[in-house]
């Protein structure tokens, strides 16, 4: 049975946590309130404010107070994130973890992350972005390099030489 618009999530759980509505749309849902685990599978789309995350499977872990402690997205993950500093990112990976307590996203396996504001692009096997501080770090696996591409703009226009 397909569940296209799941409103089962404890109604105020996520609203109280962030002050914004968290909406999860998926084909399937399985939850265990005692263990604090909610599993969404099949065409999963998670939105909160301007942020969006898409994946094959998303697992949300909550503590005893029903506060989210970790989000795990797996399988063809794509995302759009706006940080507290208003930096905009989009990208893809095979796995993504969001840790609300530290406001960090951890992206793993075939990560391709683009900061849209200045078109900086990072490719690697592990990329971490802190949405509060704007700090980012990247690692690679199997002796492959981390690749970063960015645009450099000259501050002064080039002067024509006197010989011309």
GROMACS elastic network, one bead per residue, 0.5 to 0.9 nm:
[ bonds ]
;  ai    aj funct       b0    kb
    1    27     6  0.76431   500
    1    28     6  0.72729   500
    2    26     6  0.77439   500
    2    28     6  0.58777   500
    2    29     6  0.88989   500
    3     6     6  0.62231   500
    3    25     6  0.75429   500
    3    26     6  0.61175   500
    3    28     6  0.55819   500
    3    29     6  0.72978   500
    4    24     6  0.89909   500
    4    25     6  0.56101   500
    4    26     6  0.56183   500
    4    27     6  0.58273   500
    4    28     6  0.81165   500
    5    23     6  0.84169   500
    5    24     6  0.72368   500
    5    25     6  0.50989   500
    5    26     6  0.71069   500
    5    27     6  0.87185   500
    6     9     6  0.73838   500
    6    23     6  0.78299   500
    6    24     6  0.63255   500
    6    25     6  0.58182   500
    6    26     6  0.73144   500
    6    29     6  0.81256   500
    7    10     6  0.81420   500
    7    11     6  0.75826   500
    7    23     6  0.77573   500
    7    24     6  0.78907   500
    7    25     6  0.87419   500
    8    11     6  0.73256   500
    9    12     6  0.82685   500
    9    13     6  0.74081   500
    9    14     6  0.82696   500
    9    23     6  0.89076   500
    9    24     6  0.87282   500
    9    38     6  0.86364   500
   10    13     6  0.53509   500
   10    14     6  0.78371   500
   10    66     6  0.85276   500
   11    14     6  0.74889   500
   11    15     6  0.76983   500
   12    15     6  0.50527   500
   12    16     6  0.56918   500
   12    17     6  0.82576   500
   12    21     6  0.87003   500
   13    16     6  0.56064   500
   13    17     6  0.63777   500
   13    66     6  0.65845   500
   13    67     6  0.67101   500
   13    68     6  0.83332   500
   14    18     6  0.61586   500
   14    19     6  0.75149   500
   14    20     6  0.73172   500
   14    21     6  0.64547   500
   14    22     6  0.59669   500
   14    66     6  0.88842   500
   14    67     6  0.74994   500
   14    68     6  0.76451   500
   15    18     6  0.55188   500
   15    20     6  0.51101   500
   15    21     6  0.50946   500
   15    22     6  0.69146   500
   16    19     6  0.53758   500
   16    20     6  0.77816   500
   16    21     6  0.88076   500
   16    67     6  0.87656   500
   17    20     6  0.79917   500
   17    67     6  0.66171   500
   17    68     6  0.77158   500
   18    21     6  0.76100   500
   18    22     6  0.84642   500
   18    48     6  0.88387   500
   20    48     6  0.64745   500
   20    49     6  0.62863   500
   21    47     6  0.81420   500
   21    48     6  0.58920   500
   21    49     6  0.70840   500
   22    46     6  0.71308   500
   22    47     6  0.58232   500
   22    49     6  0.77179   500
   23    45     6  0.80067   500
   23    46     6  0.56779   500
   23    47     6  0.52649   500
   23    48     6  0.65152   500
   24    40     6  0.81131   500
   24    44     6  0.70130   500
   24    45     6  0.57434   500
   24    47     6  0.66346   500
   25    28     6  0.87774   500
   25    40     6  0.81720   500
   25    43     6  0.77473   500
   25    44     6  0.56491   500
   25    45     6  0.51944   500
   25    46     6  0.65327   500
   25    47     6  0.87715   500
   26    29     6  0.71321   500
   26    40     6  0.60060   500
   26    41     6  0.59983   500
   26    42     6  0.56614   500
   26    43     6  0.54628   500
   26    45     6  0.64850   500
   26    46     6  0.87184   500
   26    56     6  0.88907   500
   26    57     6  0.87032   500
   27    40     6  0.75282   500
   27    41     6  0.60894   500
   27    43     6  0.62312   500
   27    44     6  0.71154   500
   28    39     6  0.82163   500
   28    40     6  0.57028   500
   28    41     6  0.51768   500
   28    42     6  0.63179   500
   28    43     6  0.88850   500
   28    44     6  0.86833   500
   29    38     6  0.73151   500
   29    39     6  0.57423   500
   29    41     6  0.64740   500
   30    37     6  0.84177   500
   30    38     6  0.59737   500
   30    39     6  0.51424   500
   30    40     6  0.65478   500
   30    41     6  0.85460   500
   31    35     6  0.86729   500
   31    36     6  0.78426   500
   31    37     6  0.57410   500
   31    39     6  0.59873   500
   31    40     6  0.85180   500
   32    35     6  0.54825   500
   32    36     6  0.59394   500
   32    37     6  0.53350   500
   32    38     6  0.63809   500
   32    39     6  0.87488   500
   33    37     6  0.64151   500
   33    38     6  0.77252   500
   33    62     6  0.87793   500
   33    66     6  0.85254   500
   34    37     6  0.79892   500
   34    64     6  0.83060   500
   35    61     6  0.84246   500
   35    62     6  0.81879   500
   35    63     6  0.85399   500
   35    64     6  0.85378   500
   36    60     6  0.80159   500
   36    61     6  0.55899   500
   36    63     6  0.62589   500
   36    64     6  0.72175   500
   36    66     6  0.69785   500
   36    68     6  0.87148   500
   37    59     6  0.68588   500
   37    60     6  0.57940   500
   37    62     6  0.64578   500
   38    58     6  0.82227   500
   38    59     6  0.56255   500
   38    60     6  0.51442   500
   38    61     6  0.66549   500
   38    62     6  0.84495   500
   39    57     6  0.72473   500
   39    58     6  0.59221   500
   39    60     6  0.65045   500
   39    61     6  0.88924   500
   40    43     6  0.88185   500
   40    44     6  0.65654   500
   40    56     6  0.83582   500
   40    57     6  0.56635   500
   40    58     6  0.51900   500
   40    59     6  0.62616   500
   40    60     6  0.84064   500
   41    44     6  0.60494   500
   41    55     6  0.82409   500
   41    56     6  0.58245   500
   41    58     6  0.65069   500
   41    59     6  0.85950   500
   42    55     6  0.77916   500
   42    56     6  0.51295   500
   42    57     6  0.63040   500
   43    54     6  0.72149   500
   43    55     6  0.63530   500
   43    56     6  0.54676   500
   43    57     6  0.76712   500
   44    53     6  0.80825   500
   44    54     6  0.55510   500
   44    55     6  0.52795   500
   44    56     6  0.58133   500
   44    57     6  0.62834   500
   44    58     6  0.68433   500
   45    52     6  0.71348   500
   45    53     6  0.58002   500
   45    55     6  0.67658   500
   45    56     6  0.88753   500
   45    58     6  0.87547   500
   46    51     6  0.81676   500
   46    52     6  0.56692   500
   46    53     6  0.51010   500
   46    54     6  0.63562   500
   46    55     6  0.86784   500
   46    58     6  0.85654   500
   47    50     6  0.72074   500
   47    51     6  0.56529   500
   47    53     6  0.64988   500
   47    54     6  0.88316   500
   48    51     6  0.52754   500
   48    52     6  0.66268   500
   49    52     6  0.81630   500
   49    82     6  0.89740   500
   50    80     6  0.78509   500
   50    81     6  0.70215   500
   50    82     6  0.65727   500
   51    79     6  0.75822   500
   51    80     6  0.55027   500
   51    82     6  0.61638   500
   51    83     6  0.89675   500
   52    78     6  0.82910   500
   52    79     6  0.55250   500
   52    80     6  0.51544   500
   52    81     6  0.66088   500
   53    73     6  0.82232   500
   53    77     6  0.71145   500
   53    78     6  0.58745   500
   53    80     6  0.65489   500
   53    81     6  0.82796   500
   54    57     6  0.85836   500
   54    58     6  0.85736   500
   54    73     6  0.79568   500
   54    76     6  0.78014   500
   54    77     6  0.55296   500
   54    78     6  0.51977   500
   54    79     6  0.62167   500
   55    58     6  0.66641   500
   55    73     6  0.59734   500
   55    74     6  0.59345   500
   55    75     6  0.55902   500
   55    76     6  0.55568   500
   55    78     6  0.66377   500
   55    79     6  0.88077   500
   55    94     6  0.85766   500
   55    95     6  0.86123   500
   56    73     6  0.75505   500
   56    74     6  0.60430   500
   56    76     6  0.64463   500
   56    77     6  0.72947   500
   57    72     6  0.80950   500
   57    73     6  0.57362   500
   57    74     6  0.52012   500
   57    75     6  0.65189   500
   57    77     6  0.88667   500
   58    71     6  0.69627   500
   58    72     6  0.55244   500
   58    74     6  0.63423   500
   59    70     6  0.81870   500
   59    71     6  0.58069   500
   59    72     6  0.50840   500
   59    73     6  0.65099   500
   59    74     6  0.85493   500
   60    68     6  0.68335   500
   60    69     6  0.77983   500
   60    70     6  0.60243   500
   60    72     6  0.64653   500
   60    73     6  0.87713   500
   61    66     6  0.86754   500
   61    67     6  0.83345   500
   61    68     6  0.57109   500
   61    69     6  0.56469   500
   61    70     6  0.51944   500
   61    71     6  0.63368   500
   61    72     6  0.82766   500
   62    65     6  0.75524   500
   62    66     6  0.50646   500
   62    67     6  0.50602   500
   62    69     6  0.52148   500
   62    70     6  0.71158   500
   63    66     6  0.51182   500
   63    67     6  0.54208   500
   63    68     6  0.64713   500
   63    69     6  0.64182   500
   64    67     6  0.73974   500
   65    68     6  0.88552   500
   66    69     6  0.88704   500
   68    71     6  0.76241   500
   68    99     6  0.85725   500
   68   100     6  0.71483   500
   68   101     6  0.88108   500
   69    98     6  0.85407   500
   69    99     6  0.62354   500
   69   100     6  0.60867   500
   69   101     6  0.68248   500
   70    97     6  0.69117   500
   70    98     6  0.57802   500
   70   100     6  0.66130   500
   70   101     6  0.85338   500
   71    96     6  0.79903   500
   71    97     6  0.54860   500
   71    98     6  0.50503   500
   71    99     6  0.66976   500
   71   100     6  0.83151   500
   72    95     6  0.73979   500
   72    96     6  0.59308   500
   72    98     6  0.67214   500
   73    76     6  0.88451   500
   73    77     6  0.66808   500
   73    94     6  0.81943   500
   73    95     6  0.56076   500
   73    96     6  0.50327   500
   73    97     6  0.62720   500
   73    98     6  0.85218   500
   74    77     6  0.62975   500
   74    93     6  0.86655   500
   74    94     6  0.59890   500
   74    96     6  0.66083   500
   74    97     6  0.88000   500
   75    93     6  0.80183   500
   75    94     6  0.50848   500
   75    95     6  0.62975   500
   76    92     6  0.71946   500
   76    93     6  0.63788   500
   76    94     6  0.51026   500
   76    95     6  0.75852   500
   77    91     6  0.83622   500
   77    92     6  0.54064   500
   77    93     6  0.52092   500
   77    94     6  0.54138   500
   77    95     6  0.62589   500
   77    96     6  0.69950   500
   78    90     6  0.75525   500
   78    91     6  0.56981   500
   78    93     6  0.65686   500
   78    94     6  0.84750   500
   79    89     6  0.79164   500
   79    90     6  0.54552   500
   79    91     6  0.55325   500
   79    92     6  0.62530   500
   79    93     6  0.87673   500
   80    88     6  0.72956   500
   80    89     6  0.56208   500
   80    91     6  0.68090   500
   81    87     6  0.80542   500
   81    88     6  0.57423   500
   81    89     6  0.50995   500
   81    90     6  0.63297   500
   81   131     6  0.86757   500
   82    85     6  0.78947   500
   82    86     6  0.56108   500
   82    87     6  0.55245   500
   82    89     6  0.64094   500
   82    90     6  0.89492   500
   82   131     6  0.77923   500
   83    86     6  0.50241   500
   83    87     6  0.52619   500
   83    88     6  0.66033   500
   83    89     6  0.81994   500
   83   130     6  0.80591   500
   83   132     6  0.65589   500
   83   133     6  0.86477   500
   83   134     6  0.72144   500
   84    87     6  0.74267   500
   84   131     6  0.57783   500
   84   132     6  0.53138   500
   84   133     6  0.79037   500
   84   134     6  0.80288   500
   85    88     6  0.89124   500
   85   131     6  0.73949   500
   85   132     6  0.68072   500
   85   133     6  0.75107   500
   85   134     6  0.68110   500
   87   115     6  0.71243   500
   87   116     6  0.76117   500
   87   117     6  0.64610   500
   87   131     6  0.85308   500
   87   134     6  0.77659   500
   88   114     6  0.84321   500
   88   115     6  0.57932   500
   88   116     6  0.54798   500
   88   117     6  0.62408   500
   89   113     6  0.68899   500
   89   114     6  0.55544   500
   89   116     6  0.56563   500
   89   117     6  0.80624   500
   90   112     6  0.84881   500
   90   113     6  0.60032   500
   90   114     6  0.54511   500
   90   115     6  0.66843   500
   90   116     6  0.71578   500
   91   111     6  0.74280   500
   91   112     6  0.53692   500
   91   114     6  0.59407   500
   91   115     6  0.87029   500
   92    95     6  0.86934   500
   92    96     6  0.88933   500
   92   107     6  0.82918   500
   92   110     6  0.77585   500
   92   111     6  0.58246   500
   92   112     6  0.54325   500
   92   113     6  0.65895   500
   93    96     6  0.69264   500
   93   107     6  0.62132   500
   93   108     6  0.60292   500
   93   109     6  0.58032   500
   93   110     6  0.53449   500
   93   112     6  0.64898   500
   93   113     6  0.83784   500
   93   125     6  0.85032   500
   94   107     6  0.77183   500
   94   108     6  0.61685   500
   94   109     6  0.53409   500
   94   110     6  0.64732   500
   94   111     6  0.73104   500
   95   106     6  0.82484   500
   95   107     6  0.58537   500
   95   108     6  0.50885   500
   95   109     6  0.65746   500
   95   110     6  0.89255   500
   95   111     6  0.86709   500
   96   105     6  0.69032   500
   96   106     6  0.55813   500
   96   108     6  0.62059   500
   97   104     6  0.81482   500
   97   105     6  0.56751   500
   97   106     6  0.50316   500
   97   107     6  0.64882   500
   97   108     6  0.85117   500
   98   102     6  0.88385   500
   98   103     6  0.72530   500
   98   104     6  0.57996   500
   98   106     6  0.63657   500
   98   107     6  0.87631   500
   99   102     6  0.58208   500
   99   103     6  0.57163   500
   99   104     6  0.53696   500
   99   105     6  0.64942   500
   99   106     6  0.82276   500
  100   104     6  0.67995   500
  100   105     6  0.87040   500
  101   104     6  0.80213   500
  102   105     6  0.89503   500
  102   130     6  0.75807   500
  102   131     6  0.87008   500
  102   132     6  0.84607   500
  103   129     6  0.84938   500
  103   130     6  0.58114   500
  103   131     6  0.55897   500
  103   132     6  0.64321   500
  104   128     6  0.68286   500
  104   129     6  0.56297   500
  104   131     6  0.60584   500
  104   132     6  0.81619   500
  105   127     6  0.81453   500
  105   128     6  0.56464   500
  105   129     6  0.52688   500
  105   130     6  0.64704   500
  105   131     6  0.77271   500
  106   126     6  0.70708   500
  106   127     6  0.59208   500
  106   129     6  0.66887   500
  106   130     6  0.88617   500
  107   110     6  0.87414   500
  107   111     6  0.63901   500
  107   113     6  0.89600   500
  107   125     6  0.77153   500
  107   126     6  0.55438   500
  107   127     6  0.51580   500
  107   128     6  0.62878   500
  107   129     6  0.84827   500
  108   111     6  0.60228   500
  108   124     6  0.81093   500
  108   125     6  0.52970   500
  108   127     6  0.66933   500
  108   128     6  0.88980   500
  109   124     6  0.73480   500
  109   126     6  0.64616   500
  109   140     6  0.88946   500
  109   141     6  0.88945   500
  110   123     6  0.71897   500
  110   124     6  0.61447   500
  110   125     6  0.53283   500
  110   126     6  0.80822   500
  111   122     6  0.77085   500
  111   123     6  0.54221   500
  111   124     6  0.52978   500
  111   125     6  0.56056   500
  111   126     6  0.66804   500
  111   127     6  0.69706   500
  112   121     6  0.71701   500
  112   122     6  0.59200   500
  112   124     6  0.69611   500
  112   125     6  0.88289   500
  112   127     6  0.88384   500
  113   120     6  0.82411   500
  113   121     6  0.56211   500
  113   122     6  0.52265   500
  113   123     6  0.64318   500
  113   124     6  0.88153   500
  113   127     6  0.80766   500
  114   117     6  0.88669   500
  114   118     6  0.88203   500
  114   119     6  0.61724   500
  114   120     6  0.56399   500
  114   122     6  0.64581   500
  114   123     6  0.88308   500
  115   118     6  0.62668   500
  115   119     6  0.53367   500
  115   120     6  0.51717   500
  115   121     6  0.63525   500
  115   122     6  0.86069   500
  116   120     6  0.70889   500
  116   121     6  0.86254   500
  117   120     6  0.79919   500
  118   150     6  0.74911   500
  118   151     6  0.73440   500
  119   149     6  0.80463   500
  119   150     6  0.61249   500
  119   151     6  0.69561   500
  120   148     6  0.70801   500
  120   149     6  0.56839   500
  120   151     6  0.71215   500
  121   147     6  0.79056   500
  121   148     6  0.54524   500
  121   149     6  0.50261   500
  121   150     6  0.63584   500
  122   127     6  0.80750   500
  122   138     6  0.76735   500
  122   146     6  0.71751   500
  122   147     6  0.56705   500
  122   149     6  0.65665   500
  122   150     6  0.88828   500
  123   126     6  0.85654   500
  123   127     6  0.81621   500
  123   138     6  0.80812   500
  123   140     6  0.84754   500
  123   145     6  0.87499   500
  123   146     6  0.58519   500
  123   147     6  0.51065   500
  123   148     6  0.64721   500
  123   149     6  0.87730   500
  124   127     6  0.67696   500
  124   138     6  0.64410   500
  124   139     6  0.59935   500
  124   141     6  0.77672   500
  124   144     6  0.82654   500
  124   145     6  0.73517   500
  124   147     6  0.66438   500
  124   148     6  0.88582   500
  125   138     6  0.76108   500
  125   139     6  0.60581   500
  125   141     6  0.60143   500
  125   146     6  0.79281   500
  126   137     6  0.81546   500
  126   138     6  0.55454   500
  126   139     6  0.50705   500
  126   140     6  0.62074   500
  126   141     6  0.82410   500
  127   136     6  0.71112   500
  127   137     6  0.56573   500
  127   139     6  0.64690   500
  127   140     6  0.87241   500
  128   135     6  0.81290   500
  128   136     6  0.54163   500
  128   137     6  0.52799   500
  128   138     6  0.64586   500
  128   139     6  0.89966   500
  129   133     6  0.87512   500
  129   134     6  0.67349   500
  129   135     6  0.59488   500
  129   137     6  0.68593   500
  130   133     6  0.57742   500
  130   134     6  0.53618   500
  130   135     6  0.53720   500
  130   136     6  0.63739   500
  131   134     6  0.54041   500
  131   135     6  0.76332   500
  132   135     6  0.81058   500
  133   136     6  0.88568   500
  138   146     6  0.68442   500
  139   145     6  0.81695   500
  139   146     6  0.62529   500
  140   143     6  0.70276   500
  140   144     6  0.60124   500
  140   145     6  0.60675   500
  140   146     6  0.55481   500
  141   144     6  0.59405   500
  141   145     6  0.80012   500
  141   146     6  0.88309   500
  142   145     6  0.87836   500
  153   156     6  0.89227   500
  154   157     6  0.68140   500
  154   158     6  0.84012   500
  156   159     6  0.85582   500
  160   163     6  0.83809   500
  160   164     6  0.71183   500
  161   164     6  0.59161   500
